Structures are given as structure tokens and as C-alpha cells.
Amino acid sequence: MASLSASLLRGALSSPLKRAGRPDAALPPDRRTRPAAPVAPGPLAAYAGICGFPETGTLPLTYPHVLAFPDTLRLMTGRAFPLPVLGLVHTWIEITPHRPVRPEEPLELTVYAEKLSPHRRGSEVTMATEARVAGELVWASRSGYLSRHATSRPVTDPVTDPAADPAADPAADRPAGPSPAAAERPAPAGPAPEELPARAEWTLPGDLGRRYGAVSGDRNPIHLHPLTAKPFGFPRAIAHGMWTAARCLAEAADPVGIRTVRVEFRAPVLLPAAVTYAADASGRAFALRGPGGRVHLVGSVARKA
């Protein structure tokens, strides 16, 4: 945990020295690998408990992302990484579980920066995570992180572009400080998130960010306390985006049958909060909504044939 905090501090200090949007910007070729090791049962049980995953004998769908996050952050706060980590917004994640993974299997994790792309609100970097057991690829993810900066590309209508609305900042999970944005990607297919039927109501306590931060190691100040969130523009602490994703995916039936998952973070959840989990009958489309129907998260699940 101490090394993760050091990475956050290093990112905060190095961010003013980096200028997003440079035409000659290039991603570092480095790959960071965590040597193969079984998963510690205590932290795994704590993670599953706070996210609502049932005991199945296999890793929760989102857990490899949590295990790899320290190395992802170290890569993003490195000198060669072209974007300032302050203001990076985690806007989407896609997960592909190639097979179930048992906690006792020695899991090797590799992270790298895959692609740097122009975005209507700045620049988007795709970070990749791969998990292997004895050389076999068993799990993979791709995540989008947006760095906002001036761009010559046309800006879309603020009514339909969450990135143009500071109140719709999807900074629910990011390595450092806030910045409103939304991933420039097609919305998941299926019913509109506002139209999905409600399946459950959840009451989120004010200390959820601190509790999840203790379990995941992500102690970003925007998640911990109103006093530490206010300097970044939030009136209260906000829930981790990856907690909201994990809590929704914990409701998925037959997780072994999942081929891919995509989650898009739309707006932060200010803590404490009352939220609604909504999903279609098949569980292939889901959303997390707040009071007044505000959409915090949308997701889609593709299942194996």
C-alpha cells in the first residue's frame, strides 16, 4: 500500500511537468509484470465481501484488475508516460475472462500502455492488463483513461455529451484528480439505461470509499472524505468507479458463461448515496442509476454460445 501511495505522490509531482496533446507524444514500450503467485485469501475475501461477490471458488471477474492496479499506476506515473496523471479519468473498461481462475493458481500479471488516441475532449490512452497461469492467457482487460486538454476537434452538443458537463464527471475511478469526460465510444447495444427495469436498491454509506480503498489499495483522496474531495471539485467523497462496476457484476448470473463485459462510467456517485441497480431480463444490459434517474454507469455482457 505504501508503494501505491508513493506512486500517487510521484504522479502529483510530475503532472505539472507533462503537457498533454503534444503531437510527438508516444507511449512507453515498457511492460510491468508481477511474478506468478497465488492470490492471498484474506484480501480476496475482504474484496469479495465489500463488492458482494458470492463464494464460488474462483476469482471475482474484476479482481485481476485490482491486483494489477499498482503496476498500472507505476507505469502511468513514470517519466516516459506522456500524459499527466492528475486529471486522468477512467472512462471505460472491457474485461475478457478466458476461463475461471482459482485463487490457488499462480497468477502472473502484465500491464502496458496499448494505444494513445485523439479524443474530442483531449487524448485517450488505452491501458492493457493480462493475467496468465503457466503461460496460458486466462484473463484480459482494456481500460480507457482520458486526459482533457484543448483540441481542434469539434465539440459535441453538451446536452448529449457527458464530457461537456462538469456535473457529469465520470471520475468514479482514476489514479488522481478529477476532470470531467466520457469515453468517445459507441454506447452499449440494447435498451436505454433509463428504461431498464430496477432490480435492487442499494444504500451506500459515507465511508464506502475508505473501506474499499483499504481493500483495493486505491486511496485516491477524492474517495476518502469530503475534506479531501473538495480540493478536486467534489462536495463530498465519491465512490470508486471500479466498486460500482464490481457491485453490478456481482449480480450477474452464471459468471462462468460470460465471454466479455464492457462498463462505461458516466457520472460519479457522491457518498452517502441511494442507487438503483437496473438490468434487463437476460442480464446482458445493466445500469446504475441515482435519484431522478441520473445514470452513473452503463454496462453490457456478452455470453458464450
C-alpha positions in Angstrom: 0.0 0.0 0.0 2.9 2.3 0.8 4.4 1.9 -2.7 1.0 2.7 -4.2 0.8 5.9 -2.2 4.3 6.8 -3.3 3.1 6.3 -6.9 0.3 8.7 -6.4 2.6 11.3 -4.9 5.1 10.8 -7.7 2.2 11.4 -10.2 1.1 14.5 -8.4 4.6 16.0 -8.5 5.4 15.0 -12.1 2.0 16.1 -13.6 2.8 19.8 -13.9 5.9 18.8 -16.0 3.9 17.0 -18.6 1.9 18.6 -21.4 -1.0 16.5 -22.8 -1.7 16.8 -26.5 1.9 17.0 -27.8 1.9 16.0 -31.4 5.1 13.9 -30.8 3.7 12.1 -27.8 4.5 8.4 -27.7 3.7 5.7 -25.2 6.5 4.0 -23.3 7.2 0.4 -24.6 7.7 -0.8 -21.1 5.7 -3.8 -19.7 5.4 -4.2 -16.0 5.0 -7.8 -14.8 4.1 -9.1 -11.4 5.6 -12.6 -10.9 3.3 -15.5 -10.7 1.9 -16.1 -7.2 -1.3 -17.4 -5.7 -3.9 -14.9 -4.5 -3.8 -14.1 -0.8 -7.1 -15.5 0.7 -7.6 -12.7 3.3 -7.6 -9.7 0.9 -9.6 -11.7 -1.6 -12.3 -12.4 1.0 -12.4 -8.8 2.0 -12.7 -7.7 -1.6 -15.5 -10.2 -2.4 -17.3 -9.1 0.8 -17.4 -5.4 0.1 -18.3 -5.9 -3.5 -21.0 -8.5 -2.9 -19.4 -11.4 -4.8 -20.6 -14.8 -3.7 -18.1 -17.5 -2.8 -17.7 -19.6 -5.9 -14.1 -21.0 -5.6 -12.9 -18.7 -8.4 -11.7 -15.1 -8.6 -14.3 -12.4 -9.0 -14.4 -11.1 -12.5 -12.9 -7.7 -11.6 -10.3 -8.9 -9.1 -7.3 -9.2 -11.5 -7.7 -5.5 -12.4 -7.3 -4.7 -8.7 -4.3 -6.9 -8.3 -2.6 -5.2 -11.3 -3.6 -1.7 -10.5 -0.4 -0.8 -8.5 1.7 -1.7 -11.6 -0.6 0.2 -13.9 -0.2 3.2 -11.7 3.5 2.9 -11.6 3.6 2.8 -15.4 1.3 5.8 -15.7 3.4 7.9 -13.2 6.7 7.1 -14.9 8.7 9.7 -16.6 8.2 8.3 -20.0 4.4 8.3 -19.8 3.2 11.3 -21.9 0.0 12.3 -20.0 -0.2 14.0 -16.6 -1.7 11.5 -14.2 -3.5 14.4 -12.4 -6.8 14.7 -14.2 -6.8 11.3 -15.9 -10.3 9.9 -15.9 -11.1 6.2 -16.0 -14.0 6.2 -18.5 -14.5 2.6 -19.6 -13.3 -0.9 -19.1 -13.7 -4.1 -21.1 -13.0 -7.5 -19.5 -12.5 -10.8 -21.2 -12.3 -13.8 -18.9 -10.9 -16.7 -20.9 -11.6 -19.2 -18.2 -12.3 -19.2 -14.4 -9.2 -18.8 -12.2 -8.9 -20.4 -8.9 -7.2 -18.4 -6.1 -4.5 -21.0 -5.5 -3.3 -20.9 -9.1 -0.1 -18.8 -9.5 -1.3 -15.8 -11.4 1.2 -13.7 -13.4 0.0 -10.1 -14.3 1.3 -7.9 -17.0 0.3 -4.3 -17.7 1.2 -2.0 -20.6 0.1 1.1 -22.5 -1.5 -0.1 -25.7 -2.7 2.9 -27.6 -2.8 6.7 -27.5 -5.7 8.2 -29.4 -7.1 11.7 -30.1 -10.5 12.3 -28.4 -12.9 15.2 -28.9 -12.1 16.3 -25.3 -8.3 15.6 -25.4 -6.3 12.4 -25.5 -7.3 8.9 -24.5 -4.9 6.2 -23.5 -5.8 2.5 -23.5 -4.1 0.5 -20.8 -4.0 -3.3 -21.1 -3.8 -5.9 -18.4 -3.2 -9.6 -19.0 -3.3 -12.5 -16.5 -1.6 -15.8 -17.2 -1.3 -19.1 -15.5 1.8 -21.2 -16.6 1.9 -19.1 -19.8 -1.8 -19.5 -20.6 -3.8 -16.3 -21.0 -6.7 -16.7 -18.6 -8.0 -13.1 -18.3 -7.5 -9.8 -20.0 -8.8 -6.2 -19.8 -8.6 -2.9 -21.7 -9.3 0.4 -19.9 -9.7 3.9 -21.3 -8.3 6.9 -19.5 -9.0 10.4 -20.8 -6.7 13.4 -20.3 -8.7 16.6 -21.1 -6.9 19.4 -23.0 -7.6 21.9 -25.7 -8.2 20.3 -29.1 -9.1 21.5 -32.6 -11.6 18.7 -33.0 -15.3 19.9 -32.9 -17.1 19.6 -29.5 -20.4 17.8 -29.5 -23.7 19.2 -28.1 -23.2 19.5 -24.3 -26.7 18.1 -23.7 -25.7 14.8 -25.2 -22.0 14.8 -24.4 -21.4 13.9 -20.7 -17.8 15.1 -21.2 -19.1 18.6 -21.6 -20.9 18.7 -18.3 -18.8 19.1 -15.2 -21.6 17.7 -13.1 -21.5 14.5 -15.1 -17.8 13.9 -14.4 -17.3 10.1 -14.7 -14.3 10.3 -12.4 -15.5 7.4 -10.4 -12.2 5.7 -10.6 -8.9 7.2 -11.6 -5.3 7.4 -10.4 -5.5 11.0 -9.5 -7.5 14.3 -9.5 -10.8 14.9 -11.2 -11.6 16.0 -14.7 -15.0 15.7 -16.5 -15.0 13.4 -19.5 -16.7 10.5 -21.2 -15.2 7.8 -23.4 -15.6 8.5 -27.1 -17.1 5.1 -27.9 -20.4 3.7 -29.0 -23.0 3.2 -26.3 -23.6 -0.4 -25.4 -26.3 -2.0 -27.5 -29.8 -2.7 -26.0 -32.4 -0.7 -24.1 -31.5 2.8 -23.0 -30.2 2.8 -19.4 -33.1 4.9 -18.2 -35.5 2.3 -19.5 -34.0 -0.8 -17.8 -36.2 -2.2 -15.0 -35.0 -1.8 -11.5 -33.7 -5.0 -9.8 -32.3 -3.8 -6.5 -31.9 -0.6 -4.3 -28.6 -0.1 -2.5 -27.8 2.3 0.2 -24.1 3.3 0.1 -22.5 4.6 3.3 -20.4 7.7 3.6 -17.3 5.7 4.4 -17.6 3.3 1.5 -14.6 4.9 -0.3 -12.4 4.5 2.7 -13.5 0.9 3.2 -13.0 0.0 -0.5 -9.7 1.9 -0.6 -8.4 -0.2 2.3 -9.3 -3.4 0.4 -8.2 -2.3 -3.1 -5.2 -0.1 -2.2 -6.7 2.8 -4.2 -6.7 5.6 -1.6 -7.2 8.4 -4.0 -8.3 11.4 -1.8 -11.4 12.0 -3.9 -12.8 8.8 -2.5 -11.9 9.2 1.2 -13.5 12.2 2.9 -15.4 15.4 2.0 -12.4 17.4 3.1 -10.0 15.6 0.7 -12.5 15.5 -2.1 -13.4 19.3 -2.1 -10.0 20.5 -3.4 -10.7 18.4 -6.5 -14.1 19.9 -7.1 -16.4 17.4 -5.4 -18.7 18.5 -2.5 -18.4 15.0 -1.0 -16.3 11.9 -1.4 -17.2 9.8 -4.4 -17.5 6.0 -4.8 -14.8 4.2 -6.7 -15.9 3.5 -10.3 -14.5 0.0 -10.1 -16.5 -0.6 -6.9 -19.7 0.3 -8.8 -18.7 -1.9 -11.7 -17.8 -4.8 -9.4 -21.0 -4.4 -7.4 -23.1 -4.6 -10.5 -21.2 -7.6 -11.9 -21.6 -9.4 -8.6 -25.3 -9.6 -9.6 -24.6 -11.4 -12.8 -26.0 -14.9 -13.1 -23.7 -17.7 -14.3 -20.4 -15.7 -14.3 -18.6 -18.7 -15.9 -20.7 -18.2 -19.0 -19.6 -14.6 -19.5 -17.5 -14.0 -22.6 -16.9 -10.3 -22.4 -18.0 -7.3 -20.3 -18.0 -3.7 -21.1 -18.6 -0.9 -18.5 -18.8 2.8 -19.1 -18.6 5.3 -16.3 -21.0 8.2 -16.8 -21.2 10.2 -13.6 -19.7 10.0 -10.1 -21.7 8.7 -7.1 -21.5 11.2 -4.2 -21.4 9.4 -0.9 -23.5 8.7 1.0 -26.0 7.7 -1.7 -29.0 5.7 -2.6 -28.7 4.0 -6.0 -30.7 1.6 -8.2 -29.3 -1.4 -10.0 -31.2 -1.9 -13.2 -30.9 -4.7 -15.7 -32.8 -6.4 -18.5 -34.3 -9.9 -18.0 -31.3 -11.6 -19.6 -28.7 -9.6 -17.6 -27.0 -8.6 -20.8 -27.6 -4.9 -20.3 -27.3 -3.2 -16.9 -27.0 0.3 -15.4 -26.6 2.0 -12.1 -28.9 5.0 -11.5 -29.2 7.6 -8.9 -32.1 9.9 -7.7 -34.0 11.4 -10.6 -32.8 8.6 -12.9 -29.3 10.0 -13.3 -27.1 7.4 -14.9 -23.9 6.7 -13.2 -22.8 3.6 -15.1 -23.9 1.5 -18.1 -22.7 -2.0 -18.9 -23.2 -4.9 -21.3 -22.4 -8.6 -21.1 -21.8 -10.9 -24.0 -22.2 -14.6 -23.2 -20.6 -17.7 -24.6 -22.6 -19.6 -27.2 
